[in-house]
Amino acid sequence: MLLASVARELTWGLHASSREITRWRHIAGRIPEEQLRSDALDALSRKRGQSDGAGLFSILPRSRNSSYLRLLVAYQVIWDYLDSINERGAHAGVANGQQLHLALFDALDPTGPRRDYYAHSPWRDDDGYLQALVDTCRECCARLPSYERVRGLVLRDARRAQVLALNHDVDPDRRDCSLREWSAGEFPDGHDASWWELTGAASAGLAAFALLALACEPAPTDSEIECIHAAYFPWVSAIACMLDSYADQAEDAVNGDHSYLAHYPTPDAAVTGICGLVRRCLHELHGLESSEKHLVIVCSMVALYLSKDSVRTDQTRLSSDQIANASGSLSRALVPVLRLWRATHRLTSS
């Protein structure tokens, strides 16, 4: 009965996400600056899986919440758009990336100031596209009945997301040193996770989605908020980051881009590390209220990454099966379903 209910909510969430993505694609198509327009449209197409993945969280509230769904999609669209333009404009320096990524903080701060996110960017004229995304998120946050209960943690994680700017530093030695220093400063008391897993988790930001789901409820308790955050940061967020690097490792190697997997001592150690994160994550989620919904989200997320063509090569097939096995039977069952979904929607699977 519960699985049937979750399936209905997943179907609703995916359809609603699709409508939102179509709306943002229409707006992005009107961006005057050719480079920004290209990046915005590319992010909406090439990273469609991330937007639909964000929509999975729509099953968490006790009842459907259209404002929450709209917030999920708009926030993920910001995330993907910034990743694209920051990567292309990496030569403009870390200050450019940090200024751009202020949008991730401002989007979750309904009473915050407006800022010029393109202040250091070589491209500026987006006809208000990024600000429209930020404003949509702010309006949706303001409609959530318990937003103030989660605001502090959500904004702390949004501030941490500025570490994304360091990922695109064109000097790899300086980049890795900066990431180490950032992690040491942000987590001075240490953690069960490694420094690159913590940094990767901060650059994924999934804890905010789970906390905002609690904000849909009339009176979430402190215990619920703390338990959700502890499960999603770093564990769920770290899995998302590491699987993203895992799926893109061949492309990153060719382009010389930063890969979090490269911080593990060997490729085998990276796969072992991902499997360990998956198992730890599942253990943490089992202790949550409505744990079944959280488990469905994580298993779906794992399967979403493992459904990409880039992880089904001769070189990665065995390790992909190891990761799927660590995640359990639901992920294994979903991988072929999501491969078909990718083909149906003509998504880039590399």
SULBEL-V29841 format. One line per field, one symbol per residue. phi: phi as a letter, one per 30 degrees, with the letter a starting at -180 (. if undefined). burial: 1 if it has 24 or more other C-alpha atoms within 12 Angstrom, else 0. A space follows every 50 residues. Layout:
phi: ???
burial: ???
//
This chain:
phi: .ddddddddddddddddddddddddddddcdddeddddddddddddceed dddddeddddddbebddddddedddddeedddddddddceddjddddddd dddddddcbecdddbddceccdbbdchiddddddddddddeddddceddc eedddddddddddedddcddcdddedddddddddddbdciaddddddddd dddcidedddddddddddadddddddddddddbcdddddedddddddcdd dddddiddbddddddbeddddddddddddddddddddddheedddddddd deddddddddccdddceddddddddddjddddddedddddddddchddcc
burial: 00000100110111011101100110111010001111111111111111 11111111111001111111111111111111111111110111111111 11111111110000001100101101011111111111111111111111 10111111111111111111000011011101100000000011111111 11111111111111111001000110111111111111111111111111 00000011111110000001101111111111011001001011111111 11111111111100010011111111110111011001100100001111
//
